[in-house]
Amino acid sequence: MTEEDKELELLKAKRLLEMQKNISQKQRFEELKASDVKAPAISTRDVVIKQLGYRGLEVLENAEAQFPEETKLVITKLAELIQSGEITEIIDGGKLLTIFRSIGIRVRVQTTIKVEEEGKLVSWSDKLKGTSEEKPEGSLPENL
């Protein structure tokens, strides 16, 4: 098995785990919705978390760490909109990041960009470092 195959399998496994987590969250939410028994009051944060999709929780936790007071206000408003039915779709990390940025909160999220080089995925920073180390065109070989 090549290194690229291993990386691909690892990415597939991560995505599968994320999808399973989203499905189980959705199932728990549906079970709570279906039960006629009065459930204890759910916190606004939990309401929002149940509506989050891929990488949504990661963005929310970063926002809470970087802007705790502002994030509480955003969570409260999002929970109101979710409970009123104005927001029905799943909010993924990108959408949540867009919400924060649209109100002026610049949440920083660690990201990596990977490119394919010679059949392998290489981080963009490593790719740039590699090109800066290459010899300029027209230079003579060292073994002359």
C-alpha positions, 0 to 999 in steps of 0.5 A, spaced: 500 500 500 503 506 497 503 512 502 498 516 498 493 510 499 494 510 506 493 518 506 486 517 502 484 511 507 485 515 513 481 521 510 476 516 508 476 514 515 476 521 518 470 523 513 466 516 515 467 518 523 464 525 522 458 523 518 457 517 523 457 523 528 453 527 524 448 522 523 448 520 531 447 527 533 441 527 528 438 521 531 438 523 538 435 530 536 429 526 532 428 522 538 428 528 543 423 531 538 419 525 537 418 524 545 412 527 548 415 527 555 417 534 557 424 534 556 428 539 561 430 545 558 436 545 553 441 550 553 442 555 547 449 552 546 446 545 545 440 547 541 446 550 536 450 544 537 445 539 534 444 544 528 451 544 527 454 539 521 461 538 518 466 542 522 461 546 525 463 544 532 470 546 531 469 553 529 464 554 535 469 552 540 475 556 536 470 562 537 468 561 544 476 560 546 477 567 542 471 571 543 467 568 549 462 574 550 461 575 543 460 568 541 455 567 547 451 573 544 451 569 537 449 562 540 443 565 543 441 569 537 442 562 533 438 558 538 432 563 538 432 562 530 433 555 530 427 554 535 423 559 531 424 555 525 427 560 521 433 556 521 432 549 519 438 547 515 444 544 518 450 549 519 457 547 517 463 550 519 464 554 513 457 557 514 458 558 521 465 562 520 461 566 515 456 568 520 461 570 525 465 574 519 459 577 517 458 581 524 465 582 524 468 577 528 474 574 525 475 567 528 481 564 526 481 556 524 487 552 523 487 550 516 492 546 511 492 546 504 495 540 500 497 539 493 499 533 489 506 532 487 509 526 484 503 522 486 503 524 493 499 529 497 504 535 500 502 541 504 502 547 500 508 550 505 512 544 504 511 545 496 513 552 497 519 551 501 521 545 496 521 550 490 525 555 493 531 550 494 531 548 487 536 551 482 535 556 478 534 555 470 541 555 466 545 553 472 550 548 471 550 541 474 555 540 480 558 534 478 562 538 472 
